[in-house]
Amino acid sequence: MNIKNEIKEILSMTLYRGITARSHPSLYQEFRNLLKVAGINRKIKLVPYPDDNYNGKAFSNNRILISTALLDVYNKAPSITRCMLAHEIAHLKFGDVGFKILRENFMIDWNGNNISRTLTLLREMRAEIEAPIIAGLTQRRHKKIQLIYKKK
Ligand SMILES: [Zn+2]
């Protein structure tokens, strides 16, 4: 994705409303619990955005986005939603958010190679190691859910 589209997408994401204890009581409570397990004590907003795929994004220091598909599947199969929440919370825990990440698109190593792909890969691996711990899922269950994400 080019940087202009990425910024445009980011700005559009600020328009959606977060879930609350009133709008989604059990998901809200679960989200709070996951944050606690991850050791994040500040207030984080959980904000759904329209998307038919199972997707999430650690958007900023205080905002996690999840696709409406993940919101919809929660009542039927909560672990599918929980797993993605844990992944995004892991990103938040390590500060993998916002303009810090955008800036990395321009980083080059000593040989002039762009290193953003390498950094992305490392960040994703770290989040994947942390997510099942936060979500309380076995590695096996976590892998199964990853396959469900890919199929959707
Ligand atoms: Zn990720």
Backbone and ligand atoms as CSV (ligand in chain L), in Angstrom:
chain,resi,resn,atom,element,x,y,z
A,1,MET,N,N,0.853,-1.197,0.000
A,1,MET,CA,C,0.000,0.000,0.000
A,1,MET,C,C,0.888,1.247,0.000
A,2,ASN,N,N,0.544,2.238,-0.817
A,2,ASN,CA,C,1.381,3.445,-0.765
A,2,ASN,C,C,0.998,4.334,0.418
A,3,ILE,N,N,1.898,5.229,0.727
A,3,ILE,CA,C,1.787,5.986,1.976
A,3,ILE,C,C,0.559,6.904,1.985
A,4,LYS,N,N,0.206,7.429,0.816
A,4,LYS,CA,C,-0.944,8.320,0.726
A,4,LYS,C,C,-2.229,7.568,1.086
A,5,ASN,N,N,-2.384,6.377,0.505
A,5,ASN,CA,C,-3.559,5.558,0.811
A,5,ASN,C,C,-3.575,5.141,2.265
A,6,GLU,N,N,-2.401,4.857,2.776
A,6,GLU,CA,C,-2.311,4.413,4.164
A,6,GLU,C,C,-2.767,5.527,5.113
A,7,ILE,N,N,-2.328,6.743,4.842
A,7,ILE,CA,C,-2.735,7.884,5.671
A,7,ILE,C,C,-4.235,8.131,5.542
A,8,LYS,N,N,-4.737,8.015,4.312
A,8,LYS,CA,C,-6.169,8.192,4.061
A,8,LYS,C,C,-6.976,7.164,4.858
A,9,GLU,N,N,-6.502,5.919,4.800
A,9,GLU,CA,C,-7.191,4.850,5.513
A,9,GLU,C,C,-7.159,5.123,7.021
A,10,ILE,N,N,-5.996,5.555,7.499
A,10,ILE,CA,C,-5.841,5.834,8.930
A,10,ILE,C,C,-6.806,6.931,9.375
A,11,LEU,N,N,-6.914,7.977,8.573
A,11,LEU,CA,C,-7.798,9.074,8.947
A,11,LEU,C,C,-9.256,8.624,8.977
A,12,SER,N,N,-9.642,7.772,8.021
A,12,SER,CA,C,-11.031,7.307,7.989
A,12,SER,C,C,-11.343,6.455,9.218
A,13,MET,N,N,-10.318,5.781,9.745
A,13,MET,CA,C,-10.504,4.908,10.901
A,13,MET,C,C,-10.824,5.679,12.180
A,14,THR,N,N,-10.527,6.957,12.201
A,14,THR,CA,C,-10.777,7.728,13.420
A,14,THR,C,C,-12.253,8.099,13.551
A,15,LEU,N,N,-13.038,7.800,12.522
A,15,LEU,CA,C,-14.433,8.236,12.521
A,15,LEU,C,C,-15.386,7.257,13.213
A,16,TYR,N,N,-14.950,5.994,13.385
A,16,TYR,CA,C,-15.867,4.994,13.925
A,16,TYR,C,C,-15.929,5.049,15.442
A,17,ARG,N,N,-17.067,4.581,15.968
A,17,ARG,CA,C,-17.290,4.633,17.413
A,17,ARG,C,C,-16.850,3.348,18.101
A,18,GLY,N,N,-16.332,3.500,19.295
A,18,GLY,CA,C,-15.843,2.351,20.047
A,18,GLY,C,C,-16.959,1.549,20.697
A,19,ILE,N,N,-16.674,0.287,21.001
A,19,ILE,CA,C,-17.644,-0.507,21.741
A,19,ILE,C,C,-17.577,-0.100,23.211
A,20,THR,N,N,-18.684,-0.303,23.914
A,20,THR,CA,C,-18.755,0.080,25.326
A,20,THR,C,C,-19.300,-1.081,26.140
A,21,ALA,N,N,-19.244,-0.924,27.454
A,21,ALA,CA,C,-19.806,-1.938,28.352
A,21,ALA,C,C,-21.300,-2.099,28.066
A,22,ARG,N,N,-21.929,-1.034,27.606
A,22,ARG,CA,C,-23.365,-1.096,27.327
A,22,ARG,C,C,-23.647,-1.728,25.963
A,23,SER,N,N,-22.852,-1.349,24.946
A,23,SER,CA,C,-23.147,-1.842,23.595
A,23,SER,C,C,-22.786,-3.322,23.425
A,24,HIS,N,N,-21.684,-3.758,24.030
A,24,HIS,CA,C,-21.220,-5.160,23.886
A,24,HIS,C,C,-20.635,-5.636,25.216
A,25,PRO,N,N,-21.519,-5.927,26.207
A,25,PRO,CA,C,-21.043,-6.196,27.576
A,25,PRO,C,C,-19.967,-7.282,27.675
A,26,SER,N,N,-20.190,-8.439,27.070
A,26,SER,CA,C,-19.230,-9.516,27.315
A,26,SER,C,C,-17.936,-9.303,26.533
A,27,LEU,N,N,-18.039,-8.802,25.311
A,27,LEU,CA,C,-16.822,-8.515,24.542
A,27,LEU,C,C,-16.007,-7.420,25.235
A,28,TYR,N,N,-16.696,-6.420,25.724
A,28,TYR,CA,C,-16.031,-5.321,26.419
A,28,TYR,C,C,-15.260,-5.843,27.626
A,29,GLN,N,N,-15.933,-6.702,28.411
A,29,GLN,CA,C,-15.297,-7.266,29.603
A,29,GLN,C,C,-14.095,-8.133,29.221
A,30,GLU,N,N,-14.278,-8.908,28.186
A,30,GLU,CA,C,-13.190,-9.780,27.731
A,30,GLU,C,C,-11.983,-8.955,27.282
A,31,PHE,N,N,-12.247,-7.900,26.553
A,31,PHE,CA,C,-11.184,-7.010,26.085
A,31,PHE,C,C,-10.412,-6.430,27.268
A,32,ARG,N,N,-11.149,-5.988,28.269
A,32,ARG,CA,C,-10.509,-5.444,29.475
A,32,ARG,C,C,-9.626,-6.494,30.158
A,33,ASN,N,N,-10.130,-7.716,30.214
A,33,ASN,CA,C,-9.359,-8.795,30.841
A,33,ASN,C,C,-8.066,-9.071,30.074
A,34,LEU,N,N,-8.166,-9.090,28.754
A,34,LEU,CA,C,-6.982,-9.362,27.928
A,34,LEU,C,C,-5.926,-8.274,28.130
A,35,LEU,N,N,-6.373,-7.035,28.206
A,35,LEU,CA,C,-5.438,-5.921,28.442
A,35,LEU,C,C,-4.718,-6.115,29.778
A,36,LYS,N,N,-5.482,-6.527,30.761
A,36,LYS,CA,C,-4.939,-6.745,32.097
A,36,LYS,C,C,-3.864,-7.838,32.058
A,37,VAL,N,N,-4.186,-8.941,31.390
A,37,VAL,CA,C,-3.228,-10.049,31.265
A,37,VAL,C,C,-1.942,-9.564,30.596
A,38,ALA,N,N,-2.101,-8.681,29.603
A,38,ALA,CA,C,-0.942,-8.166,28.868
A,38,ALA,C,C,-0.182,-7.114,29.680
A,39,GLY,N,N,-0.739,-6.712,30.802
A,39,GLY,CA,C,-0.074,-5.718,31.642
A,39,GLY,C,C,-0.272,-4.287,31.174
A,40,ILE,N,N,-1.332,-4.075,30.389
A,40,ILE,CA,C,-1.638,-2.714,29.922
A,40,ILE,C,C,-2.732,-2.141,30.815
A,41,ASN,N,N,-2.383,-1.102,31.543
A,41,ASN,CA,C,-3.333,-0.576,32.523
A,41,ASN,C,C,-4.058,0.684,32.068
A,42,ARG,N,N,-3.556,1.309,30.992
A,42,ARG,CA,C,-4.239,2.527,30.542
A,42,ARG,C,C,-5.494,2.154,29.768
A,43,LYS,N,N,-6.336,3.159,29.553
A,43,LYS,CA,C,-7.601,2.923,28.858
A,43,LYS,C,C,-7.358,2.808,27.354
A,44,ILE,N,N,-7.868,1.730,26.778
A,44,ILE,CA,C,-7.739,1.497,25.336
A,44,ILE,C,C,-9.135,1.382,24.744
A,45,LYS,N,N,-9.338,2.062,23.628
A,45,LYS,CA,C,-10.625,1.960,22.940
A,45,LYS,C,C,-10.596,0.796,21.968
A,46,LEU,N,N,-11.708,0.076,21.891
A,46,LEU,CA,C,-11.856,-0.985,20.890
A,46,LEU,C,C,-12.898,-0.529,19.882
A,47,VAL,N,N,-12.457,-0.373,18.642
A,47,VAL,CA,C,-13.309,0.279,17.645
A,47,VAL,C,C,-13.516,-0.619,16.419
A,48,PRO,N,N,-14.765,-1.005,16.154
A,48,PRO,CA,C,-15.036,-1.794,14.954
A,48,PRO,C,C,-15.092,-0.912,13.704
A,49,TYR,N,N,-14.640,-1.481,12.594
A,49,TYR,CA,C,-14.748,-0.779,11.323
A,49,TYR,C,C,-15.267,-1.769,10.279
A,50,PRO,N,N,-15.955,-1.291,9.250
A,50,PRO,CA,C,-16.583,-2.200,8.295
A,50,PRO,C,C,-15.570,-2.973,7.452
A,51,ASP,N,N,-15.589,-4.288,7.584
A,51,ASP,CA,C,-14.681,-5.165,6.836
A,51,ASP,C,C,-15.226,-6.589,6.979
A,52,ASP,N,N,-15.405,-7.281,5.858
A,52,ASP,CA,C,-15.947,-8.647,5.884
A,52,ASP,C,C,-14.898,-9.690,6.225
A,53,ASN,N,N,-13.649,-9.306,6.260
A,53,ASN,CA,C,-12.586,-10.248,6.619
A,53,ASN,C,C,-12.296,-10.160,8.108
A,54,TYR,N,N,-11.645,-11.212,8.626
A,54,TYR,CA,C,-11.210,-11.170,10.015
A,54,TYR,C,C,-9.910,-10.383,10.075
A,55,ASN,N,N,-10.020,-9.147,10.526
A,55,ASN,CA,C,-8.868,-8.256,10.557
A,55,ASN,C,C,-8.839,-7.424,11.821
A,56,GLY,N,N,-7.651,-7.001,12.171
A,56,GLY,CA,C,-7.510,-6.097,13.299
A,56,GLY,C,C,-6.308,-5.208,13.070
A,57,LYS,N,N,-6.225,-4.141,13.852
A,57,LYS,CA,C,-5.101,-3.236,13.704
A,57,LYS,C,C,-4.870,-2.499,15.017
A,58,ALA,N,N,-3.625,-2.562,15.490
A,58,ALA,CA,C,-3.254,-1.723,16.626
A,58,ALA,C,C,-3.032,-0.340,16.037
A,59,PHE,N,N,-3.992,0.520,16.258
A,59,PHE,CA,C,-4.068,1.756,15.493
A,59,PHE,C,C,-3.230,2.876,16.091
A,60,SER,N,N,-3.317,3.009,17.387
A,60,SER,CA,C,-2.538,4.047,18.070
A,60,SER,C,C,-2.304,3.567,19.494
A,61,ASN,N,N,-1.671,4.385,20.280
A,61,ASN,CA,C,-1.372,4.008,21.662
A,61,ASN,C,C,-2.599,3.692,22.489
A,62,ASN,N,N,-3.745,4.200,22.049
A,62,ASN,CA,C,-4.950,3.988,22.860
A,62,ASN,C,C,-6.148,3.504,22.050
A,63,ARG,N,N,-5.873,2.880,20.904
A,63,ARG,CA,C,-6.999,2.441,20.066
A,63,ARG,C,C,-6.650,1.185,19.282
A,64,ILE,N,N,-7.530,0.188,19.418
A,64,ILE,CA,C,-7.399,-1.024,18.608
A,64,ILE,C,C,-8.637,-1.131,17.728
A,65,LEU,N,N,-8.407,-1.439,16.459
A,65,LEU,CA,C,-9.514,-1.594,15.524
A,65,LEU,C,C,-9.752,-3.074,15.266
A,66,ILE,N,N,-11.030,-3.449,15.177
A,66,ILE,CA,C,-11.336,-4.812,14.699
A,66,ILE,C,C,-12.405,-4.719,13.626
A,67,SER,N,N,-12.336,-5.650,12.680
A,67,SER,CA,C,-13.316,-5.657,11.595
A,67,SER,C,C,-14.681,-6.049,12.144
A,68,THR,N,N,-15.720,-5.604,11.455
A,68,THR,CA,C,-17.079,-5.971,11.864
A,68,THR,C,C,-17.279,-7.487,11.764
A,69,ALA,N,N,-16.539,-8.150,10.863
A,69,ALA,CA,C,-16.633,-9.611,10.769
A,69,ALA,C,C,-16.227,-10.253,12.095
A,70,LEU,N,N,-15.191,-9.739,12.725
A,70,LEU,CA,C,-14.745,-10.272,14.018
A,70,LEU,C,C,-15.743,-9.946,15.129
A,71,LEU,N,N,-16.352,-8.801,15.023
A,71,LEU,CA,C,-17.373,-8.411,15.997
A,71,LEU,C,C,-18.571,-9.356,15.878
A,72,ASP,N,N,-18.958,-9.648,14.630
A,72,ASP,CA,C,-20.135,-10.487,14.383
A,72,ASP,C,C,-19.928,-11.935,14.807
A,73,VAL,N,N,-18.704,-12.435,14.666
A,73,VAL,CA,C,-18.464,-13.853,14.965
A,73,VAL,C,C,-18.323,-14.098,16.480
A,74,TYR,N,N,-18.203,-13.019,17.237
A,74,TYR,CA,C,-17.896,-13.158,18.664
A,74,TYR,C,C,-18.894,-14.027,19.430
A,75,ASN,N,N,-20.175,-13.833,19.191
A,75,ASN,CA,C,-21.166,-14.604,19.951
A,75,ASN,C,C,-21.139,-16.092,19.609
A,76,LYS,N,N,-20.812,-16.390,18.358
A,76,LYS,CA,C,-20.798,-17.776,17.902
A,76,LYS,C,C,-19.485,-18.477,18.266
A,77,ALA,N,N,-18.383,-17.778,18.064
A,77,ALA,CA,C,-17.056,-18.382,18.271
A,77,ALA,C,C,-16.109,-17.339,18.864
A,78,PRO,N,N,-16.247,-17.085,20.176
A,78,PRO,CA,C,-15.488,-16.001,20.802
A,78,PRO,C,C,-13.971,-16.126,20.669
A,79,SER,N,N,-13.462,-17.344,20.585
A,79,SER,CA,C,-11.998,-17.476,20.531
A,79,SER,C,C,-11.419,-16.910,19.237
A,80,ILE,N,N,-12.216,-16.893,18.170
A,80,ILE,CA,C,-11.748,-16.303,16.907
A,80,ILE,C,C,-11.498,-14.802,17.099
A,81,THR,N,N,-12.405,-14.158,17.808
A,81,THR,CA,C,-12.243,-12.723,18.093
A,81,THR,C,C,-11.139,-12.506,19.124
A,82,ARG,N,N,-11.144,-13.332,20.154
A,82,ARG,CA,C,-10.179,-13.180,21.240
A,82,ARG,C,C,-8.734,-13.279,20.734
A,83,CYS,N,N,-8.532,-14.222,19.830
A,83,CYS,CA,C,-7.199,-14.457,19.293
A,83,CYS,C,C,-6.665,-13.206,18.573
A,84,MET,N,N,-7.509,-12.567,17.785
A,84,MET,CA,C,-7.077,-11.354,17.076
A,84,MET,C,C,-6.879,-10.205,18.061
A,85,LEU,N,N,-7.774,-10.106,19.036
A,85,LEU,CA,C,-7.614,-9.046,20.047
A,85,LEU,C,C,-6.268,-9.203,20.758
A,86,ALA,N,N,-5.945,-10.426,21.116
A,86,ALA,CA,C,-4.680,-10.680,21.819
A,86,ALA,C,C,-3.492,-10.303,20.939
A,87,HIS,N,N,-3.603,-10.601,19.651
A,87,HIS,CA,C,-2.529,-10.250,18.710
A,87,HIS,C,C,-2.336,-8.731,18.659
A,88,GLU,N,N,-3.433,-8.012,18.545
A,88,GLU,CA,C,-3.332,-6.546,18.451
A,88,GLU,C,C,-2.888,-5.937,19.780
A,89,ILE,N,N,-3.331,-6.530,20.867
A,89,ILE,CA,C,-2.883,-6.065,22.182
A,89,ILE,C,C,-1.377,-6.272,22.326
A,90,ALA,N,N,-0.879,-7.377,21.797
A,90,ALA,CA,C,0.570,-7.623,21.827
A,90,ALA,C,C,1.299,-6.515,21.060
A,91,HIS,N,N,0.776,-6.137,19.899
A,91,HIS,CA,C,1.393,-5.019,19.156
A,91,HIS,C,C,1.414,-3.748,20.003
A,92,LEU,N,N,0.312,-3.513,20.679
A,92,LEU,CA,C,0.206,-2.311,21.507
A,92,LEU,C,C,1.220,-2.348,22.652
A,93,LYS,N,N,1.341,-3.520,23.237
A,93,LYS,CA,C,2.267,-3.721,24.350
A,93,LYS,C,C,3.697,-3.347,23.945
A,94,PHE,N,N,4.064,-3.693,22.713
A,94,PHE,CA,C,5.428,-3.430,22.249
A,94,PHE,C,C,5.551,-2.116,21.475
A,95,GLY,N,N,4.467,-1.376,21.406
A,95,GLY,CA,C,4.518,-0.072,20.753
A,95,GLY,C,C,4.604,-0.146,19.234
A,96,ASP,N,N,4.058,-1.220,18.647
A,96,ASP,CA,C,4.084,-1.372,17.184
A,96,ASP,C,C,2.942,-0.578,16.543
A,97,VAL,N,N,2.872,0.691,16.780
A,97,VAL,CA,C,1.688,1.438,16.334
A,97,VAL,C,C,2.031,2.765,15.656
A,98,GLY,N,N,1.083,3.225,14.894
A,98,GLY,CA,C,1.036,4.597,14.397
A,98,GLY,C,C,2.175,5.006,13.491
A,99,PHE,N,N,2.605,6.224,13.655
A,99,PHE,CA,C,3.557,6.823,12.719
A,99,PHE,C,C,4.967,6.255,12.858
A,100,LYS,N,N,5.235,5.658,13.998
A,100,LYS,CA,C,6.515,4.968,14.163
A,100,LYS,C,C,6.651,3.900,13.072
A,101,ILE,N,N,5.553,3.206,12.805
A,101,ILE,CA,C,5.558,2.142,11.809
A,101,ILE,C,C,5.618,2.728,10.396
A,102,LEU,N,N,4.859,3.778,10.166
A,102,LEU,CA,C,4.885,4.430,8.850
A,102,LEU,C,C,6.289,4.906,8.504
A,103,ARG,N,N,6.963,5.464,9.499
A,103,ARG,CA,C,8.309,5.991,9.317
A,103,ARG,C,C,9.278,4.895,8.874
A,104,GLU,N,N,9.004,3.695,9.378
A,104,GLU,CA,C,9.891,2.584,9.044
A,104,GLU,C,C,9.877,2.221,7.564
A,105,ASN,N,N,8.817,2.634,6.872
A,105,ASN,CA,C,8.752,2.375,5.427
A,105,ASN,C,C,9.946,2.971,4.691
A,106,PHE,N,N,10.573,3.949,5.304
A,106,PHE,CA,C,11.676,4.649,4.630
A,106,PHE,C,C,13.049,4.274,5.173
A,107,MET,N,N,13.067,3.362,6.125
A,107,MET,CA,C,14.348,3.020,6.746
A,107,MET,C,C,15.167,2.113,5.836
A,108,ILE,N,N,16.439,2.417,5.736
A,108,ILE,CA,C,17.338,1.569,4.948
A,108,ILE,C,C,18.525,1.132,5.796
A,109,ASP,N,N,19.106,0.006,5.426
A,109,ASP,CA,C,20.275,-0.460,6.165
A,109,ASP,C,C,21.552,0.110,5.539
A,110,TRP,N,N,22.731,-0.338,6.023
A,110,TRP,CA,C,24.007,0.215,5.555
A,110,TRP,C,C,24.216,-0.005,4.065
A,111,ASN,N,N,23.584,-1.032,3.521
A,111,ASN,CA,C,23.746,-1.322,2.096
A,111,ASN,C,C,22.691,-0.645,1.229
A,112,GLY,N,N,21.852,0.149,1.850
A,112,GLY,CA,C,20.820,0.847,1.085
A,112,GLY,C,C,19.563,0.030,0.858
A,113,ASN,N,N,19.450,-1.112,1.536
A,113,ASN,CA,C,18.242,-1.928,1.383
A,113,ASN,C,C,17.156,-1.462,2.345
A,114,ASN,N,N,15.948,-1.440,1.822
A,114,ASN,CA,C,14.819,-1.100,2.683
A,114,ASN,C,C,14.587,-2.243,3.673
A,115,ILE,N,N,14.475,-1.900,4.955
A,115,ILE,CA,C,14.354,-2.951,5.968
A,115,ILE,C,C,12.946,-3.045,6.550
A,116,SER,N,N,11.994,-2.334,5.952
A,116,SER,CA,C,10.654,-2.319,6.551
A,116,SER,C,C,10.020,-3.714,6.562
A,117,ARG,N,N,10.288,-4.520,5.501
A,117,ARG,CA,C,9.711,-5.871,5.465
A,117,ARG,C,C,10.261,-6.749,6.569
A,118,THR,N,N,11.543,-6.619,6.810
A,118,THR,CA,C,12.175,-7.397,7.874
A,118,THR,C,C,11.600,-7.003,9.230
A,119,LEU,N,N,11.476,-5.688,9.441
A,119,LEU,CA,C,10.941,-5.213,10.718
A,119,LEU,C,C,9.502,-5.670,10.905
A,120,THR,N,N,8.720,-5.614,9.822
A,120,THR,CA,C,7.323,-6.062,9.893
A,120,THR,C,C,7.258,-7.532,10.281
A,121,LEU,N,N,8.089,-8.317,9.628
A,121,LEU,CA,C,8.111,-9.756,9.908
A,121,LEU,C,C,8.449,-10.025,11.372
A,122,LEU,N,N,9.448,-9.327,11.879
A,122,LEU,CA,C,9.845,-9.522,13.275
A,122,LEU,C,C,8.739,-9.107,14.245
A,123,ARG,N,N,8.099,-7.986,13.920
A,123,ARG,CA,C,6.989,-7.528,14.770
A,123,ARG,C,C,5.849,-8.536,14.781
A,124,GLU,N,N,5.536,-9.074,13.586
A,124,GLU,CA,C,4.440,-10.050,13.501
A,124,GLU,C,C,4.785,-11.325,14.256
A,125,MET,N,N,6.037,-11.767,14.150
A,125,MET,CA,C,6.452,-12.975,14.875
A,125,MET,C,C,6.321,-12.760,16.379
A,126,ARG,N,N,6.739,-11.605,16.823
A,126,ARG,CA,C,6.661,-11.296,18.254
A,126,ARG,C,C,5.201,-11.298,18.734
A,127,ALA,N,N,4.317,-10.689,17.937
A,127,ALA,CA,C,2.897,-10.654,18.303
A,127,ALA,C,C,2.296,-12.059,18.290
A,128,GLU,N,N,2.751,-12.904,17.345
A,128,GLU,CA,C,2.235,-14.268,17.252
A,128,GLU,C,C,2.701,-15.135,18.421
A,129,ILE,N,N,3.871,-14.845,18.947
A,129,ILE,CA,C,4.359,-15.584,20.120
A,129,ILE,C,C,3.576,-15.147,21.360
A,130,GLU,N,N,3.320,-13.865,21.446
A,130,GLU,CA,C,2.668,-13.292,22.625
A,130,GLU,C,C,1.151,-13.552,22.655
A,131,ALA,N,N,0.512,-13.564,21.482
A,131,ALA,CA,C,-0.958,-13.627,21.418
A,131,ALA,C,C,-1.570,-14.828,22.142
A,132,PRO,N,N,-1.096,-16.065,21.896
A,132,PRO,CA,C,-1.732,-17.193,22.588
A,132,PRO,C,C,-1.555,-17.127,24.094
A,133,ILE,N,N,-0.464,-16.516,24.547
A,133,ILE,CA,C,-0.242,-16.369,25.991
A,133,ILE,C,C,-1.291,-15.414,26.560
A,134,ILE,N,N,-1.469,-14.279,25.891
A,134,ILE,CA,C,-2.453,-13.298,26.350
A,134,ILE,C,C,-3.865,-13.876,26.289
A,135,ALA,N,N,-4.149,-14.594,25.204
A,135,ALA,CA,C,-5.507,-15.114,24.990
A,135,ALA,C,C,-5.779,-16.385,25.782
A,136,GLY,N,N,-4.733,-16.974,26.380
A,136,GLY,CA,C,-4.920,-18.221,27.104
A,136,GLY,C,C,-5.271,-19.377,26.184
A,137,LEU,N,N,-4.726,-19.368,24.973
A,137,LEU,CA,C,-4.984,-20.435,24.001
A,137,LEU,C,C,-3.748,-21.322,23.884
A,138,THR,N,N,-3.972,-22.608,23.671
A,138,THR,CA,C,-2.836,-23.489,23.401
A,138,THR,C,C,-2.289,-23.144,22.017
A,139,GLN,N,N,-1.011,-23.490,21.781
A,139,GLN,CA,C,-0.403,-23.247,20.464
A,139,GLN,C,C,-1.234,-23.907,19.368
A,140,ARG,N,N,-1.729,-25.105,19.679
A,140,ARG,CA,C,-2.501,-25.869,18.714
A,140,ARG,C,C,-3.790,-25.143,18.309
A,141,ARG,N,N,-4.518,-24.684,19.316
A,141,ARG,CA,C,-5.776,-23.953,19.072
A,141,ARG,C,C,-5.478,-22.647,18.333
A,142,HIS,N,N,-4.394,-22.002,18.742
A,142,HIS,CA,C,-3.999,-20.747,18.111
A,142,HIS,C,C,-3.728,-20.966,16.622
A,143,LYS,N,N,-3.027,-22.030,16.296
A,143,LYS,CA,C,-2.721,-22.338,14.885
A,143,LYS,C,C,-3.993,-22.603,14.093
A,144,LYS,N,N,-4.941,-23.311,14.720
A,144,LYS,CA,C,-6.218,-23.615,14.053
A,144,LYS,C,C,-6.963,-22.322,13.714
A,145,ILE,N,N,-6.944,-21.395,14.644
A,145,ILE,CA,C,-7.634,-20.125,14.413
A,145,ILE,C,C,-6.943,-19.335,13.292
A,146,GLN,N,N,-5.623,-19.424,13.245
A,146,GLN,CA,C,-4.885,-18.758,12.156
A,146,GLN,C,C,-5.358,-19.269,10.800
A,147,LEU,N,N,-5.627,-20.576,10.732
A,147,LEU,CA,C,-6.107,-21.166,9.476
A,147,LEU,C,C,-7.501,-20.637,9.129
A,148,ILE,N,N,-8.320,-20.452,10.153
A,148,ILE,CA,C,-9.664,-19.898,9.926
A,148,ILE,C,C,-9.544,-18.477,9.350
A,149,TYR,N,N,-8.609,-17.686,9.877
A,149,TYR,CA,C,-8.394,-16.331,9.359
A,149,TYR,C,C,-8.031,-16.371,7.868
A,150,LYS,N,N,-7.173,-17.318,7.523
A,150,LYS,CA,C,-6.698,-17.386,6.140
A,150,LYS,C,C,-7.793,-17.793,5.179
A,151,LYS,N,N,-8.704,-18.648,5.658
A,151,LYS,CA,C,-9.784,-19.140,4.793
A,151,LYS,C,C,-10.824,-18.077,4.526
A,152,LYS,N,N,-11.028,-17.199,5.467
A,152,LYS,CA,C,-12.109,-16.206,5.357
A,152,LYS,C,C,-11.858,-15.255,4.193
L,1,ZN,ZN,ZN,0.072,-8.095,13.483
